[in-house]
């Protein structure tokens, strides 16, 4: 069994295409590298149509639509659409007919219609400081604001309209720096990782799409001696917490921390968070990683590394490196396709 893995290398402005080979000797095979995507640090994948919507920066920020050839790994450009601010996170919804984006620098969340791979004019927008993530499912969308310490929650209609829910936002602890959000397969639990406080929060998804907070755990390895961070700090210089990404691997939540370059394994019991059971070294400054659909493997990359590592997920929460592959510079985004 094989599957495609795509990795954005922001430093090179490229996307690396790799193939994951399973079996007795799991490995990553580099297939192709696609350039011309300045500062690319986010993309969304329409698996049904083999389309990739990649955000790029530059004088005129935009989104490029690329067609994926699953045999060769090549990404062929189909179109480009300029956007008002560079996008930090992209997400597809409603069967690939809507594209949502969150802009950290612009503090804006946008919704665009998509037709045959072409991104249209925005149909809705929302604004909060330093938006870092947007997730959409079942007619709802959630935008995570690192700067305002909140998650805004919306109904998302098929025509691309956003309607604030009641309440319109969920406040997170002041100064925690909420960053990335992920939903479990059933869509009843969400897990939110914070950048400044190094915590994972469990949130339940109510029938109306609003989020209800529950327990939280610190995922930073205490032996690292890291302190609470803040906006505009230099985490490496001051030895501060620098949380990044979050994923779900079976009965584990995984969270990455960039100052220590570790991924933490947090066990789940009936969806509830337990205490961390493992800290795994990964390529330097792990802004992005992704878990395979079956929860068996993790591919992790580092902003200050030029390799992707393939990790096997053990039932006890251990992550064991089984292969490594060369990619580009400034890698920060990973998706299984």
C-alpha positions in Angstrom: 0.0 0.0 0.0 1.3 3.5 -0.9 0.1 7.0 -0.6 1.3 10.5 -1.5 2.7 13.0 0.9 3.1 16.7 0.0 5.4 19.0 1.9 5.6 22.8 1.5 9.1 24.2 1.7 8.6 27.9 2.4 12.3 28.7 2.2 12.6 27.4 -1.3 9.1 28.3 -2.5 8.5 24.7 -3.4 6.3 21.7 -2.7 8.0 18.3 -2.4 6.0 15.2 -3.5 6.9 11.9 -1.8 5.5 8.4 -1.8 5.0 6.5 1.4 5.7 2.8 0.9 4.3 0.6 3.6 5.0 -3.0 4.3 7.9 -4.7 6.2 10.2 -1.7 5.5 8.2 1.5 5.4 10.0 4.3 3.6 9.6 7.7 1.9 10.4 8.0 -1.8 11.0 11.5 -3.2 9.1 11.8 -6.5 9.2 15.4 -7.6 9.7 19.1 -6.5 7.5 21.9 -7.8 8.8 25.4 -7.7 7.5 28.9 -8.3 5.6 29.2 -5.1 7.3 31.9 -3.1 7.1 31.5 0.7 4.5 28.6 0.3 3.6 27.5 3.8 0.1 26.3 3.4 -2.0 24.3 0.9 -5.3 22.5 0.8 -5.9 19.2 -1.1 -9.0 18.1 -3.0 -8.4 14.4 -3.0 -11.4 13.6 -5.2 -10.2 15.8 -8.0 -6.4 15.6 -7.3 -6.2 19.4 -7.0 -3.9 21.4 -4.7 -4.6 25.0 -3.7 -1.3 26.4 -2.6 -0.8 29.8 -0.9 2.2 31.9 -2.0 3.6 35.2 -0.9 5.5 38.0 -2.7 4.5 41.5 -3.9 1.1 40.1 -4.9 0.1 37.2 -2.6 -2.2 34.6 -4.0 -3.4 31.0 -4.3 -2.2 28.7 -7.1 -4.3 25.8 -8.3 -2.2 22.7 -9.1 -3.1 19.4 -10.6 -1.5 16.3 -9.0 -0.2 13.4 -11.1 -0.3 10.6 -8.6 2.1 8.4 -10.6 4.9 10.9 -11.2 4.2 13.2 -8.3 4.3 16.2 -10.6 2.2 19.2 -9.8 1.1 21.1 -12.9 -0.1 24.7 -12.5 -3.7 25.4 -13.7 -4.4 29.0 -12.5 -3.5 31.7 -10.0 -5.7 34.0 -8.0 -4.4 37.1 -6.2 -5.7 37.6 -2.6 -5.6 40.6 -0.3 -3.2 39.0 2.2 -0.9 36.0 2.3 -2.6 33.0 3.7 -1.2 31.1 6.7 -3.8 28.2 6.6 -6.1 26.9 3.9 -9.0 24.5 4.3 -11.6 23.1 1.8 -15.3 22.6 2.6 -18.6 21.5 1.1 -17.1 18.9 -1.2 -14.3 21.1 -2.5 -16.6 23.9 -3.7 -15.5 26.3 -1.0 -12.0 27.3 0.0 -11.3 29.0 3.4 -8.2 30.9 4.4 -6.7 32.4 7.5 -4.1 35.2 7.3 -1.8 35.8 10.2 -0.3 39.1 8.9 -3.6 40.5 7.6 -5.8 39.3 10.5 -8.5 38.3 8.1 -10.4 35.1 7.4 -11.9 34.6 3.9 -14.1 32.3 2.0 -13.9 31.8 -1.8 -16.1 29.7 -4.1 -14.2 27.2 -6.2 -15.4 26.0 -9.6 -13.3 23.5 -11.7 -10.3 24.5 -9.7 -10.7 28.2 -10.3 -10.8 30.4 -7.1 -13.5 33.1 -7.3 -14.1 36.3 -5.5 -14.5 36.2 -1.7 -18.0 35.5 -0.5 -17.4 36.2 3.2 -14.8 37.5 5.7 -14.1 37.7 9.4 -11.4 39.7 11.2 -9.4 39.0 14.3 -5.7 39.6 15.2 -3.1 37.1 13.9 -5.5 34.4 12.6 -3.5 31.2 12.5 -5.9 28.4 11.5 -9.3 27.7 10.0 -11.1 24.4 10.2 -14.5 23.6 8.6 -16.8 20.6 8.9 -20.5 19.8 8.7 -21.6 23.3 7.8 -19.5 25.1 10.4 -16.2 26.9 10.4 -13.8 27.9 13.2 -11.1 30.5 12.9 -8.3 30.5 15.6 -6.9 33.9 16.6 -3.5 33.8 18.3 -3.5 37.6 18.8 -6.9 37.8 20.4 -6.8 34.5 22.3 -10.0 33.2 20.9 -11.8 30.9 18.4 -14.5 32.5 16.3 -17.3 30.1 15.4 -19.6 30.3 12.4 -22.2 28.6 10.4 -20.9 28.1 6.8 -23.6 27.8 4.1 -23.1 26.1 0.7 -23.0 29.5 -1.0 -20.0 30.6 1.1 -21.7 32.8 3.6 -20.5 33.0 7.2 -23.0 33.5 10.1 -21.7 34.0 13.6 -22.9 31.4 16.1 -24.2 32.2 19.6 -21.8 33.0 21.2 -19.7 34.2 18.2 -16.4 33.5 20.0 -14.8 31.1 22.5 -12.3 32.9 24.7 -9.1 31.1 25.5 -6.8 31.9 28.4 -5.2 35.4 28.1 -1.7 35.2 26.6 -1.9 31.5 25.8 -1.6 32.1 22.0 -4.1 29.6 20.5 -2.6 28.4 17.3 -3.8 25.2 15.5 -7.1 23.2 15.9 -8.0 19.7 14.8 -11.2 17.6 15.0 -11.3 13.9 15.6 -12.9 11.5 13.1 -16.3 11.7 14.6 -16.2 15.5 14.8 -17.3 15.5 18.5 -14.0 16.4 20.0 -11.6 19.1 19.0 -8.0 19.6 20.2 -6.4 23.1 20.3 -2.7 23.7 20.7 -1.3 26.9 22.1 2.0 28.6 21.1 2.9 30.6 24.2 1.7 28.4 27.1 2.4 25.0 25.5 -1.0 23.5 26.3 -3.5 21.2 24.5 -7.1 21.9 25.2 -10.0 19.5 24.6 -13.1 21.2 23.2 -16.4 19.3 22.5 -18.4 20.3 19.4 -22.0 20.9 20.3 -24.9 20.2 17.9 -25.1 23.9 16.9 -21.4 24.0 16.1 -20.2 25.9 19.2 -17.2 24.7 21.1 -17.3 23.8 24.8 -13.9 23.8 26.7 -12.9 21.0 29.0 -9.6 19.8 30.3 -6.1 21.0 29.2 -2.6 19.5 29.7 0.8 21.0 29.3 2.7 19.2 26.5 6.2 20.8 27.0 8.9 18.5 28.3 9.6 19.8 31.8 13.3 18.8 31.5 13.7 21.5 28.9 13.2 24.3 31.4 11.2 26.5 29.0 9.2 29.5 30.2 5.9 31.0 29.0 6.3 33.0 25.8 4.6 36.1 24.5 3.9 38.0 21.3 7.0 39.2 19.4 9.4 37.4 21.7 12.4 35.4 20.4 11.8 31.9 21.8 15.2 30.6 20.9 17.1 33.6 22.4 15.0 33.6 25.6 14.5 29.8 25.9 10.7 30.1 25.7 7.8 27.8 24.8 7.1 27.7 21.0 4.2 25.4 20.4 3.3 24.7 16.8 1.1 21.9 15.4 -1.3 19.3 16.6 -2.5 15.9 15.3 -4.5 12.8 16.3 -3.0 9.3 16.0 -5.5 6.7 17.2 -5.8 7.2 21.0 -3.1 9.8 21.0 -2.9 13.6 20.5 0.5 14.7 19.2 1.8 18.3 19.7 5.0 19.8 18.4 7.3 22.3 20.3 9.9 24.2 18.3 12.4 25.4 20.8 13.1 21.8 22.0 12.3 20.2 18.6 10.1 17.6 20.2 6.8 16.0 19.4 4.8 15.1 22.6 2.5 12.1 22.8 -0.6 12.7 25.0 -2.9 9.6 25.5 -6.7 9.8 25.1 -9.3 7.9 27.0 -12.8 8.2 25.7 -11.6 11.4 24.0 -10.3 12.9 27.3 -6.7 14.1 27.6 -4.2 12.3 29.9 -0.7 13.2 30.9 2.1 13.1 28.3 3.8 9.7 27.9 6.6 10.5 25.5 8.8 13.2 23.9 10.3 12.4 20.5 13.1 14.3 18.9 12.3 15.4 15.3 13.9 17.7 12.7 14.9 21.1 14.0 12.0 23.5 14.7 9.0 21.3 13.9 6.4 23.8 12.7 4.5 21.1 10.8 3.7 17.4 10.9 0.9 15.2 9.8 -0.6 11.8 10.8 -1.7 9.2 8.2 -5.4 8.6 7.9 -5.1 5.3 9.8 -3.0 6.8 12.6 -0.1 4.5 11.9 2.5 6.9 10.6 3.7 10.5 11.2 5.7 12.6 8.8 7.5 15.5 10.5 9.5 18.3 9.1 11.5 21.2 10.5 11.9 24.9 9.6 15.7 24.6 10.1 16.2 21.2 8.6 16.1 19.8 5.1 14.7 16.3 5.8 11.4 14.7 6.5 11.3 11.9 9.0 8.8 9.0 8.9 7.8 7.9 12.4 5.9 4.7 13.3 3.3 5.2 16.0 3.4 2.6 18.8 0.4 1.7 20.9 2.2 2.9 24.0 2.6 6.4 22.5 6.2 6.0 21.4 7.2 7.4 18.0 10.0 5.4 16.3 11.9 6.8 13.3 11.8 4.4 10.4 13.1 6.5 7.5 14.3 9.9 6.4 14.1 11.7 3.1 15.7 14.9 1.7 13.3 17.8 1.0 13.7 21.6 0.7 14.5 24.5 3.0 12.1 26.0 5.6 9.7 23.0 5.4 6.6 23.8 7.5 3.4 22.1 6.1 2.7 18.4 5.5 -0.4 16.6 4.1 -1.2 13.0 3.2 -3.1 12.8 -0.1 
